[in-house]
Amino acid sequence: MTDIKGTAVITGASSGIGAVYADRLAARGYDLVLVARSADKLEQVADRIRARTGRQVDILAADLGNAVDLASVEDFLKTTPDVTLLVNNAGLGGALPLVESDIEQMTAMIALNVTALTRLTYAAVPEFIARGTGTIVNIASIVAINPETLNGVYGGSKAFVLAFSQNLKHELEGTGVHVQVVLPGATATDFWAIAGKPVELLPSAIVMSGEDLVDASLVGLDRGEFVTIPSLQDGRLYDAYETARQAMAGKLSGSVPATRYRAAS
């Protein structure tokens, strides 16, 4: 039987969540293009997956915080017709309070978490629409809806990913393009060490393995979920949150202030 899954492009694929996505998607029959800064680390991941699955695995070494490198990945997405899935996983984290954070690092975080994700999505989506099929998976975080938990710039960047995905889902309705946004909680990757708070300092009860995180996210994808929160046991809680948000729609803009803001006479 001819394989029709096509090629999955995964950013941040040299380790952690991205490397697990690469492993799982290859096992599902996707060919892969792995994107990250380190060609050596990417090649190690690629060799391991090729040996185990026999899939075609290519690497694209690129620093997505660099405009030139980012443009090269955009061009690849625009000109490669067999790309059917984009996993926007690359990102930086932060766990330090605002006053302890370096503004240059925060700016770099925005460039990767927001700008790169946006530009890659813009590169892929028109091609998906033209073909009538394709999937975008955006990796956000629980801090998108709980920004008080970690660094505020990190929370803000992931809130952007959620809001951007919400609008993308709305705009792509009926095009055949599916959007999923994943909100991981604490995950056992090198994210925490880079962010300034080693994962070993976190209570083990709140830390999920990268393998479990990706497997749960793929279950959500198979079910056609838009928002997937692998750690949330009671999905009705998010449903209630979303229902409350939607209840405000149409009530947020008016020609006069709400009566509750009228000055007392």
Summary of the structure (lengths in Angstrom):
residues: 265
radius of gyration: 19.4
end to end distance: 77.3
largest distance: 77.5
contacts: 833
relative contact order: 0.11
helix: 51%
strand: 14%
